[in-house]
Amino acid sequence: MTQTLHPLPTDWQQQNELLLLLFMRDGSGTSQMMRGHVEEVLAEHGGAVVAYSVDGDRYPALFEEFRISRVPTLYVVHCGQLLRRFEGLFPLAELKTFVSESLPDVMSCY
């Protein structure tokens, strides 16, 4: 089964998995490249990591709420807490390393 990004649900803060929240614009080439990076991480880590995309053209209020000024921006979140924020296009290896190192430390929210 192929893992992919989904629209951000309203209950995202209650999820136990490590979350990747990709704030992007569909027309942005760097956003599409970052989406590919996130999908590669999903393929490596199966159900331990869940990813959601937030398109700024469709959800401007979420961009304002999260104070997104640059796309792509990626939030790595667990139990509603921000673990790291990546802005712009950054190396896939850096994202893979951060996620791999974070997974053993991620415990249930409850």
C-alpha positions in Angstrom: 0.0 0.0 0.0 1.4 3.4 -1.0 1.6 6.0 1.7 0.6 9.5 0.6 -0.2 13.0 2.0 -3.8 13.7 3.0 -5.7 16.9 3.8 -5.2 18.0 7.4 -8.1 16.7 9.6 -9.6 18.7 12.4 -8.4 16.2 15.1 -4.7 16.1 14.0 -3.5 17.2 17.5 -4.9 14.0 19.1 -3.0 11.6 16.9 -0.3 9.4 18.4 1.9 9.1 15.3 4.7 11.3 14.3 3.1 13.9 12.0 4.6 15.7 9.1 2.5 18.8 8.2 3.5 20.1 4.8 2.4 23.7 4.1 2.6 24.2 0.4 1.1 25.7 -2.7 0.1 23.3 -5.5 1.6 25.6 -8.2 5.0 25.8 -6.5 7.8 23.6 -7.9 9.7 23.6 -4.6 6.5 22.5 -2.8 6.2 19.6 -5.2 9.8 18.6 -4.6 9.3 18.7 -0.9 6.1 16.6 -1.3 8.3 14.0 -3.0 10.7 14.1 0.0 7.8 13.6 2.5 6.4 10.7 0.4 9.8 9.0 0.4 9.9 9.2 4.2 6.4 7.8 4.4 7.5 4.9 2.3 10.4 4.1 4.6 8.5 4.4 7.9 5.1 2.9 7.1 2.4 3.7 9.6 4.7 5.1 12.2 4.6 8.5 10.4 1.6 10.2 9.0 1.7 13.2 6.6 -0.8 15.9 5.8 -0.6 18.7 3.2 -2.1 22.1 3.7 -2.5 24.1 0.5 -2.3 27.9 1.2 -4.6 28.7 -1.6 -7.4 26.5 -0.2 -6.7 27.1 3.5 -5.3 30.6 4.0 -6.6 30.7 7.6 -4.4 27.7 8.5 -1.4 29.5 7.0 -2.2 32.5 9.2 -2.7 30.3 12.3 0.6 28.5 11.8 2.4 31.8 10.7 3.5 30.4 7.4 5.3 33.0 5.3 7.4 30.7 3.1 6.5 27.6 1.1 7.2 24.9 1.5 7.3 24.8 5.3 7.2 21.4 7.1 6.2 21.0 10.7 7.2 17.7 12.5 4.7 17.3 15.3 3.9 14.8 18.0 0.8 15.0 20.2 0.2 18.5 19.1 3.7 19.7 20.0 6.1 21.1 17.4 9.4 19.1 17.3 10.9 20.9 14.4 10.1 23.3 11.6 11.8 23.1 8.2 11.4 26.0 5.8 12.1 26.0 2.1 13.6 23.1 0.2 16.1 21.2 2.3 18.0 18.0 1.8 16.1 14.7 1.9 18.9 13.1 4.0 18.3 15.8 6.7 14.6 15.0 7.0 15.2 11.2 6.9 17.8 11.5 9.7 15.6 13.7 11.9 12.5 11.4 11.5 14.6 8.2 12.1 16.2 9.7 15.3 12.8 11.0 16.5 10.8 7.8 16.2 12.4 5.9 19.1 11.7 8.9 21.4 8.0 9.3 20.4 5.7 7.8 23.0 2.0 7.7 23.2 0.2 11.0 23.9 -2.0 9.4 26.5 
